[in-house]
Amino acid sequence: MKYDALVMVNNQNRETRRKMEEKKIKNRIRKYLSNSKIIGGILWK
């Protein structure tokens, strides 16, 4: 039971970290594309 809880917490942390990384990458892409509004509009509908 204790082990299951640890695994769950670990998975949640991994998930959170992954989401944060995705957000960082998306923000970086957004900055690059902010110059060209057309491409940005297509990607971020």
PDB file of N, CA, C, O and CB in Angstrom:
ATOM      1  N   MET A   1       0.830  -1.196   0.000  1.00  0.00           N
ATOM      2  CA  MET A   1       0.000   0.000   0.000  1.00  0.00           C
ATOM      3  C   MET A   1       0.874   1.260   0.000  1.00  0.00           C
ATOM      4  O   MET A   1       0.654   2.191  -0.774  1.00  0.00           O
ATOM      5  CB  MET A   1      -0.944  -0.002   1.219  1.00  0.00           C
ATOM      6  N   LYS A   2       1.869   1.258   0.890  1.00  0.00           N
ATOM      7  CA  LYS A   2       2.775   2.408   0.950  1.00  0.00           C
ATOM      8  C   LYS A   2       3.473   2.586  -0.401  1.00  0.00           C
ATOM      9  O   LYS A   2       3.636   3.700  -0.899  1.00  0.00           O
ATOM     10  CB  LYS A   2       3.824   2.227   2.089  1.00  0.00           C
ATOM     11  N   TYR A   3       3.875   1.459  -0.971  1.00  0.00           N
ATOM     12  CA  TYR A   3       4.592   1.492  -2.243  1.00  0.00           C
ATOM     13  C   TYR A   3       3.727   2.112  -3.335  1.00  0.00           C
ATOM     14  O   TYR A   3       4.203   2.933  -4.118  1.00  0.00           O
ATOM     15  CB  TYR A   3       5.028   0.078  -2.651  1.00  0.00           C
ATOM     16  N   ASP A   4       2.442   1.712  -3.386  1.00  0.00           N
ATOM     17  CA  ASP A   4       1.529   2.249  -4.392  1.00  0.00           C
ATOM     18  C   ASP A   4       1.431   3.764  -4.288  1.00  0.00           C
ATOM     19  O   ASP A   4       1.439   4.463  -5.300  1.00  0.00           O
ATOM     20  CB  ASP A   4       0.143   1.623  -4.244  1.00  0.00           C
ATOM     21  N   ALA A   5       1.339   4.268  -3.059  1.00  0.00           N
ATOM     22  CA  ALA A   5       1.239   5.714  -2.848  1.00  0.00           C
ATOM     23  C   ALA A   5       2.485   6.409  -3.389  1.00  0.00           C
ATOM     24  O   ALA A   5       2.395   7.456  -4.031  1.00  0.00           O
ATOM     25  CB  ALA A   5       1.051   6.036  -1.347  1.00  0.00           C
ATOM     26  N   LEU A   6       3.641   5.818  -3.123  1.00  0.00           N
ATOM     27  CA  LEU A   6       4.889   6.413  -3.607  1.00  0.00           C
ATOM     28  C   LEU A   6       4.909   6.470  -5.129  1.00  0.00           C
ATOM     29  O   LEU A   6       5.294   7.479  -5.718  1.00  0.00           O
ATOM     30  CB  LEU A   6       6.098   5.621  -3.094  1.00  0.00           C
ATOM     31  N   VAL A   7       4.492   5.382  -5.753  1.00  0.00           N
ATOM     32  CA  VAL A   7       4.475   5.329  -7.215  1.00  0.00           C
ATOM     33  C   VAL A   7       3.534   6.392  -7.762  1.00  0.00           C
ATOM     34  O   VAL A   7       3.851   7.066  -8.742  1.00  0.00           O
ATOM     35  CB  VAL A   7       4.053   3.928  -7.710  1.00  0.00           C
ATOM     36  N   MET A   8       2.369   6.540  -7.122  1.00  0.00           N
ATOM     37  CA  MET A   8       1.401   7.539  -7.570  1.00  0.00           C
ATOM     38  C   MET A   8       1.979   8.944  -7.495  1.00  0.00           C
ATOM     39  O   MET A   8       1.871   9.722  -8.442  1.00  0.00           O
ATOM     40  CB  MET A   8       0.127   7.455  -6.735  1.00  0.00           C
ATOM     41  N   VAL A   9       2.599   9.264  -6.354  1.00  0.00           N
ATOM     42  CA  VAL A   9       3.193  10.595  -6.181  1.00  0.00           C
ATOM     43  C   VAL A   9       4.270  10.816  -7.229  1.00  0.00           C
ATOM     44  O   VAL A   9       4.356  11.886  -7.831  1.00  0.00           O
ATOM     45  CB  VAL A   9       3.782  10.760  -4.758  1.00  0.00           C
ATOM     46  N   ASN A  10       5.093   9.793  -7.441  1.00  0.00           N
ATOM     47  CA  ASN A  10       6.173   9.894  -8.415  1.00  0.00           C
ATOM     48  C   ASN A  10       5.619  10.167  -9.809  1.00  0.00           C
ATOM     49  O   ASN A  10       6.147  11.008 -10.537  1.00  0.00           O
ATOM     50  CB  ASN A  10       7.012   8.613  -8.419  1.00  0.00           C
ATOM     51  N   ASN A  11       4.552   9.453 -10.183  1.00  0.00           N
ATOM     52  CA  ASN A  11       3.952   9.649 -11.501  1.00  0.00           C
ATOM     53  C   ASN A  11       3.377  11.047 -11.638  1.00  0.00           C
ATOM     54  O   ASN A  11       3.509  11.674 -12.689  1.00  0.00           O
ATOM     55  CB  ASN A  11       2.864   8.610 -11.751  1.00  0.00           C
ATOM     56  N   GLN A  12       2.735  11.545 -10.574  1.00  0.00           N
ATOM     57  CA  GLN A  12       2.175  12.894 -10.609  1.00  0.00           C
ATOM     58  C   GLN A  12       3.277  13.923 -10.814  1.00  0.00           C
ATOM     59  O   GLN A  12       3.131  14.860 -11.600  1.00  0.00           O
ATOM     60  CB  GLN A  12       1.401  13.193  -9.315  1.00  0.00           C
ATOM     61  N   ASN A  13       4.385  13.736 -10.096  1.00  0.00           N
ATOM     62  CA  ASN A  13       5.498  14.675 -10.232  1.00  0.00           C
ATOM     63  C   ASN A  13       6.033  14.666 -11.652  1.00  0.00           C
ATOM     64  O   ASN A  13       6.322  15.715 -12.227  1.00  0.00           O
ATOM     65  CB  ASN A  13       6.619  14.335  -9.243  1.00  0.00           C
ATOM     66  N   ARG A  14       6.163  13.461 -12.215  1.00  0.00           N
ATOM     67  CA  ARG A  14       6.673  13.342 -13.572  1.00  0.00           C
ATOM     68  C   ARG A  14       5.729  14.053 -14.537  1.00  0.00           C
ATOM     69  O   ARG A  14       6.165  14.781 -15.429  1.00  0.00           O
ATOM     70  CB  ARG A  14       6.845  11.856 -13.967  1.00  0.00           C
ATOM     71  N   GLU A  15       4.427  13.830 -14.345  1.00  0.00           N
ATOM     72  CA  GLU A  15       3.413  14.446 -15.197  1.00  0.00           C
ATOM     73  C   GLU A  15       3.493  15.967 -15.115  1.00  0.00           C
ATOM     74  O   GLU A  15       3.458  16.658 -16.133  1.00  0.00           O
ATOM     75  CB  GLU A  15       2.008  13.964 -14.798  1.00  0.00           C
ATOM     76  N   THR A  16       3.601  16.478 -13.887  1.00  0.00           N
ATOM     77  CA  THR A  16       3.684  17.932 -13.683  1.00  0.00           C
ATOM     78  C   THR A  16       4.917  18.490 -14.371  1.00  0.00           C
ATOM     79  O   THR A  16       4.856  19.518 -15.045  1.00  0.00           O
ATOM     80  CB  THR A  16       3.713  18.275 -12.178  1.00  0.00           C
ATOM     81  N   ARG A  17       6.047  17.793 -14.191  1.00  0.00           N
ATOM     82  CA  ARG A  17       7.293  18.258 -14.808  1.00  0.00           C
ATOM     83  C   ARG A  17       7.151  18.287 -16.318  1.00  0.00           C
ATOM     84  O   ARG A  17       7.586  19.233 -16.974  1.00  0.00           O
ATOM     85  CB  ARG A  17       8.474  17.359 -14.402  1.00  0.00           C
ATOM     86  N   ARG A  18       6.533  17.234 -16.873  1.00  0.00           N
ATOM     87  CA  ARG A  18       6.371  17.145 -18.319  1.00  0.00           C
ATOM     88  C   ARG A  18       5.512  18.296 -18.827  1.00  0.00           C
ATOM     89  O   ARG A  18       5.818  18.901 -19.855  1.00  0.00           O
ATOM     90  CB  ARG A  18       5.747  15.796 -18.713  1.00  0.00           C
ATOM     91  N   LYS A  19       4.431  18.597 -18.101  1.00  0.00           N
ATOM     92  CA  LYS A  19       3.550  19.691 -18.507  1.00  0.00           C
ATOM     93  C   LYS A  19       4.286  21.020 -18.468  1.00  0.00           C
ATOM     94  O   LYS A  19       4.113  21.858 -19.354  1.00  0.00           O
ATOM     95  CB  LYS A  19       2.314  19.748 -17.607  1.00  0.00           C
ATOM     96  N   MET A  20       5.107  21.212 -17.442  1.00  0.00           N
ATOM     97  CA  MET A  20       5.873  22.453 -17.335  1.00  0.00           C
ATOM     98  C   MET A  20       6.836  22.576 -18.505  1.00  0.00           C
ATOM     99  O   MET A  20       6.988  23.654 -19.079  1.00  0.00           O
ATOM    100  CB  MET A  20       6.640  22.509 -16.000  1.00  0.00           C
ATOM    101  N   GLU A  21       7.491  21.468 -18.863  1.00  0.00           N
ATOM    102  CA  GLU A  21       8.407  21.477 -20.002  1.00  0.00           C
ATOM    103  C   GLU A  21       7.661  21.835 -21.278  1.00  0.00           C
ATOM    104  O   GLU A  21       8.128  22.655 -22.069  1.00  0.00           O
ATOM    105  CB  GLU A  21       9.100  20.112 -20.155  1.00  0.00           C
ATOM    106  N   GLU A  22       6.478  21.207 -21.480  1.00  0.00           N
ATOM    107  CA  GLU A  22       5.687  21.496 -22.676  1.00  0.00           C
ATOM    108  C   GLU A  22       5.341  22.970 -22.735  1.00  0.00           C
ATOM    109  O   GLU A  22       5.427  23.597 -23.791  1.00  0.00           O
ATOM    110  CB  GLU A  22       4.407  20.649 -22.702  1.00  0.00           C
ATOM    111  N   LYS A  23       4.947  23.526 -21.584  1.00  0.00           N
ATOM    112  CA  LYS A  23       4.568  24.935 -21.533  1.00  0.00           C
ATOM    113  C   LYS A  23       5.756  25.806 -21.916  1.00  0.00           C
ATOM    114  O   LYS A  23       5.613  26.769 -22.668  1.00  0.00           O
ATOM    115  CB  LYS A  23       4.051  25.315 -20.130  1.00  0.00           C
ATOM    116  N   LYS A  24       6.937  25.458 -21.389  1.00  0.00           N
ATOM    117  CA  LYS A  24       8.147  26.221 -21.685  1.00  0.00           C
ATOM    118  C   LYS A  24       8.420  26.204 -23.185  1.00  0.00           C
ATOM    119  O   LYS A  24       8.694  27.242 -23.788  1.00  0.00           O
ATOM    120  CB  LYS A  24       9.356  25.653 -20.910  1.00  0.00           C
ATOM    121  N   ILE A  25       8.341  25.012 -23.782  1.00  0.00           N
ATOM    122  CA  ILE A  25       8.623  24.862 -25.208  1.00  0.00           C
ATOM    123  C   ILE A  25       7.611  25.649 -26.031  1.00  0.00           C
ATOM    124  O   ILE A  25       7.978  26.343 -26.979  1.00  0.00           O
ATOM    125  CB  ILE A  25       8.604  23.374 -25.614  1.00  0.00           C
ATOM    126  N   LYS A  26       6.318  25.538 -25.660  1.00  0.00           N
ATOM    127  CA  LYS A  26       5.282  26.256 -26.399  1.00  0.00           C
ATOM    128  C   LYS A  26       5.494  27.757 -26.315  1.00  0.00           C
ATOM    129  O   LYS A  26       5.322  28.467 -27.306  1.00  0.00           O
ATOM    130  CB  LYS A  26       3.898  25.893 -25.870  1.00  0.00           C
ATOM    131  N   ASN A  27       5.868  28.246 -25.136  1.00  0.00           N
ATOM    132  CA  ASN A  27       6.114  29.674 -24.980  1.00  0.00           C
ATOM    133  C   ASN A  27       7.280  30.118 -25.852  1.00  0.00           C
ATOM    134  O   ASN A  27       7.245  31.197 -26.444  1.00  0.00           O
ATOM    135  CB  ASN A  27       6.389  30.014 -23.513  1.00  0.00           C
ATOM    136  N   ARG A  28       8.315  29.282 -25.931  1.00  0.00           N
ATOM    137  CA  ARG A  28       9.473  29.597 -26.758  1.00  0.00           C
ATOM    138  C   ARG A  28       9.051  29.687 -28.220  1.00  0.00           C
ATOM    139  O   ARG A  28       9.426  30.620 -28.929  1.00  0.00           O
ATOM    140  CB  ARG A  28      10.584  28.539 -26.576  1.00  0.00           C
ATOM    141  N   ILE A  29       8.258  28.695 -28.666  1.00  0.00           N
ATOM    142  CA  ILE A  29       7.784  28.691 -30.050  1.00  0.00           C
ATOM    143  C   ILE A  29       6.943  29.935 -30.309  1.00  0.00           C
ATOM    144  O   ILE A  29       7.072  30.580 -31.349  1.00  0.00           O
ATOM    145  CB  ILE A  29       6.965  27.411 -30.350  1.00  0.00           C
ATOM    146  N   ARG A  30       6.071  30.266 -29.339  1.00  0.00           N
ATOM    147  CA  ARG A  30       5.208  31.442 -29.480  1.00  0.00           C
ATOM    148  C   ARG A  30       6.031  32.700 -29.684  1.00  0.00           C
ATOM    149  O   ARG A  30       5.692  33.544 -30.514  1.00  0.00           O
ATOM    150  CB  ARG A  30       4.309  31.599 -28.252  1.00  0.00           C
ATOM    151  N   LYS A  31       7.118  32.827 -28.924  1.00  0.00           N
ATOM    152  CA  LYS A  31       7.968  34.013 -29.053  1.00  0.00           C
ATOM    153  C   LYS A  31       8.548  34.093 -30.460  1.00  0.00           C
ATOM    154  O   LYS A  31       8.579  35.164 -31.065  1.00  0.00           O
ATOM    155  CB  LYS A  31       9.103  33.990 -28.004  1.00  0.00           C
ATOM    156  N   TYR A  32       9.006  32.960 -30.976  1.00  0.00           N
ATOM    157  CA  TYR A  32       9.574  32.957 -32.323  1.00  0.00           C
ATOM    158  C   TYR A  32       8.528  33.334 -33.359  1.00  0.00           C
ATOM    159  O   TYR A  32       8.817  34.040 -34.326  1.00  0.00           O
ATOM    160  CB  TYR A  32      10.164  31.587 -32.650  1.00  0.00           C
ATOM    161  N   LEU A  33       7.289  32.846 -33.140  1.00  0.00           N
ATOM    162  CA  LEU A  33       6.257  33.042 -34.153  1.00  0.00           C
ATOM    163  C   LEU A  33       5.523  34.363 -33.997  1.00  0.00           C
ATOM    164  O   LEU A  33       4.742  34.739 -34.872  1.00  0.00           O
ATOM    165  CB  LEU A  33       5.270  31.914 -34.101  1.00  0.00           C
ATOM    166  N   SER A  34       5.758  35.079 -32.896  1.00  0.00           N
ATOM    167  CA  SER A  34       4.999  36.304 -32.648  1.00  0.00           C
ATOM    168  C   SER A  34       5.226  37.314 -33.765  1.00  0.00           C
ATOM    169  O   SER A  34       4.388  38.186 -33.993  1.00  0.00           O
ATOM    170  CB  SER A  34       5.389  36.916 -31.295  1.00  0.00           C
ATOM    171  N   ASN A  35       6.371  37.200 -34.472  1.00  0.00           N
ATOM    172  CA  ASN A  35       6.633  38.109 -35.586  1.00  0.00           C
ATOM    173  C   ASN A  35       5.702  37.824 -36.749  1.00  0.00           C
ATOM    174  O   ASN A  35       5.197  38.750 -37.384  1.00  0.00           O
ATOM    175  CB  ASN A  35       8.086  37.999 -36.040  1.00  0.00           C
ATOM    176  N   SER A  36       5.470  36.545 -37.033  1.00  0.00           N
ATOM    177  CA  SER A  36       4.590  36.192 -38.146  1.00  0.00           C
ATOM    178  C   SER A  36       3.248  35.748 -37.593  1.00  0.00           C
ATOM    179  O   SER A  36       3.095  34.605 -37.162  1.00  0.00           O
ATOM    180  CB  SER A  36       5.217  35.077 -39.029  1.00  0.00           C
ATOM    181  N   LYS A  37       2.277  36.648 -37.604  1.00  0.00           N
ATOM    182  CA  LYS A  37       0.980  36.403 -36.982  1.00  0.00           C
ATOM    183  C   LYS A  37       0.214  35.300 -37.705  1.00  0.00           C
ATOM    184  O   LYS A  37      -0.569  34.584 -37.081  1.00  0.00           O
ATOM    185  CB  LYS A  37       0.154  37.685 -36.961  1.00  0.00           C
ATOM    186  N   ILE A  38       0.425  35.156 -38.997  1.00  0.00           N
ATOM    187  CA  ILE A  38      -0.354  34.186 -39.779  1.00  0.00           C
ATOM    188  C   ILE A  38      -0.044  32.771 -39.302  1.00  0.00           C
ATOM    189  O   ILE A  38      -0.958  32.006 -38.995  1.00  0.00           O
ATOM    190  CB  ILE A  38      -0.051  34.325 -41.299  1.00  0.00           C
ATOM    191  N   ILE A  39       1.238  32.420 -39.238  1.00  0.00           N
ATOM    192  CA  ILE A  39       1.629  31.083 -38.794  1.00  0.00           C
ATOM    193  C   ILE A  39       1.178  30.876 -37.358  1.00  0.00           C
ATOM    194  O   ILE A  39       0.672  29.808 -37.012  1.00  0.00           O
ATOM    195  CB  ILE A  39       3.160  30.880 -38.919  1.00  0.00           C
ATOM    196  N   GLY A  40       1.361  31.907 -36.507  1.00  0.00           N
ATOM    197  CA  GLY A  40       0.942  31.815 -35.119  1.00  0.00           C
ATOM    198  C   GLY A  40      -0.541  31.531 -35.016  1.00  0.00           C
ATOM    199  O   GLY A  40      -0.962  30.716 -34.194  1.00  0.00           O
ATOM    200  N   GLY A  41      -1.340  32.191 -35.840  1.00  0.00           N
ATOM    201  CA  GLY A  41      -2.786  31.987 -35.806  1.00  0.00           C
ATOM    202  C   GLY A  41      -3.157  30.567 -36.174  1.00  0.00           C
ATOM    203  O   GLY A  41      -4.082  29.995 -35.597  1.00  0.00           O
ATOM    204  N   ILE A  42      -2.441  29.992 -37.132  1.00  0.00           N
ATOM    205  CA  ILE A  42      -2.743  28.616 -37.546  1.00  0.00           C
ATOM    206  C   ILE A  42      -2.419  27.651 -36.406  1.00  0.00           C
ATOM    207  O   ILE A  42      -3.202  26.746 -36.117  1.00  0.00           O
ATOM    208  CB  ILE A  42      -1.942  28.234 -38.828  1.00  0.00           C
ATOM    209  N   LEU A  43      -1.266  27.841 -35.758  1.00  0.00           N
ATOM    210  CA  LEU A  43      -0.824  26.885 -34.742  1.00  0.00           C
ATOM    211  C   LEU A  43      -1.577  27.015 -33.435  1.00  0.00           C
ATOM    212  O   LEU A  43      -1.748  26.028 -32.720  1.00  0.00           O
ATOM    213  CB  LEU A  43       0.640  27.055 -34.485  1.00  0.00           C
ATOM    214  N   TRP A  44      -2.034  28.225 -33.108  1.00  0.00           N
ATOM    215  CA  TRP A  44      -2.576  28.439 -31.754  1.00  0.00           C
ATOM    216  C   TRP A  44      -4.065  28.739 -31.765  1.00  0.00           C
ATOM    217  O   TRP A  44      -4.560  29.497 -30.932  1.00  0.00           O
ATOM    218  CB  TRP A  44      -1.840  29.577 -31.070  1.00  0.00           C
ATOM    219  N   LYS A  45      -4.772  28.144 -32.708  1.00  0.00           N
ATOM    220  CA  LYS A  45      -6.228  28.342 -32.765  1.00  0.00           C
ATOM    221  C   LYS A  45      -6.887  27.897 -31.486  1.00  0.00           C
ATOM    222  O   LYS A  45      -8.107  27.990 -31.356  1.00  0.00           O
ATOM    223  CB  LYS A  45      -6.831  27.588 -33.941  1.00  0.00           C
TER     224      LYS A  45
END
